[in-house]
Amino acid sequence: MLSSKLKKYVSHLFLLAGIVLLTFCAGAKLREVVLSRIALRQFQAARNDVREDRRTPVPPTAATPDFVLWSQQRIKQYEESLKQQIATPIAVIRINRIGVEAPVLEGTDDLILNRGVGHIRGTALFGQHGNVGIAGHRDGFFRGLKNVKTGDHIEVEESDRVETYVVDRLQIVTPRNVSILRSDGKATLTLVTCYPFYYVGPAPQRFIVHAALIASEARTNAGA
């Protein structure tokens, strides 16, 4: 038989073991609750980030220009323009069949037209009903227009959508002819550059590409 002293010792030992076991269980439970709350907060933060990404448009970007058809002077002016800060492009225009790709910037001053092509102020904006006017240099970004044909597709990628136009008319006009930028209320696109393309000195005419909107689709941020 165990002595009373030994029984008391064993009893205390079991009591201590029970306390340790309860403490361990309580600690494990507390850790589970804390980790669960952390995971919940991380999930909520990640979901908020996704929502924020969906709300925040990602500006489109154009590929580095292909200078094969460019004049040496235009290449030099483009490279010099890279030293200056400009606003984020409002879109990227592409005509894949003829290798035209350029950022669309707001305005038509020298810096803008050396860095990309410019939205002609006073004409409609992309996404609106009206005639969007875009100007570019014949010896730079718009050199490839010399090969454009009716039926070619023009893709305009914006921060939230991609619009597709089809070329329906080509014109050669004088610089004074501003009627080419008039709107008939329909969603159209007009590209303007100097003409002839390889004329030495200030070109006497303008080459005009008219196109009509045929599709508009939402643009996701995935892969942008």
PyMOL commands that set and color helices and strands:
alter all, ss='L'
color gray80, all
select helices_A, chain A and resi 4-55+67-69+72-81+96-98+110-115+143-147+179-181
alter helices_A, ss='H'
color red, helices_A
select strands_A, chain A and resi 91-95+100-106+117-119+130-135+153-157+161-173+187-195+205-218
alter strands_A, ss='S'
color yellow, strands_A
deselect
rebuild
show_as cartoon
